[in-house]
Amino acid sequence: MNEIEVKDLADVGDLIGDAEAKKEIELKSLKKKVVIKKITVGEIADILKVAKENEMQQYLWMVYKGLVKPKLTFDQVKKLKFETLVEIALAIQKFSGLDRESISRLENLLGIKP
């Protein structure tokens, strides 16, 4: 068995990658721009703790965690128009690789059968 070379070992930067990446998007529902960030595994775990079976609660928490500019309180997120809330939540999901298409590509890459 070959020795593992140090250059072949992943470091923290490799594992975390662009988890802190941010992106400016234009909301079709408002014709205004906002800045979103990728949701981390820890944030997903937090969201699922409080909103395991409730998709609307998941959207609320996803926007609360993933909307960077403007930064809203949770109460403000709850006051968003429905279409704006869903539009932001879906953009955060896609940017974070959590949408169905991204998950399907990952399953294909890893050879996982759903």
GIDACOR-V571196 format. One record per run of one state. SS is the DSSP state (~ for helix, > for strand, _ for the rest). FROM is the first residue (numbers start at 1). TO is the last residue. Records with the same first field share a line. If there is no record, write none. Layout:
SS = FROM-TO / FROM-TO
This chain:
_ = 1-5 / 9-11 / 17-21 / 28-31 / 38-40 / 51-54 / 70-73 / 79-81 / 96-99 / 111-114
~ = 6-8 / 12-16 / 41-50 / 55-66 / 74-78 / 82-95 / 100-110
> = 22-27 / 32-37 / 67-69
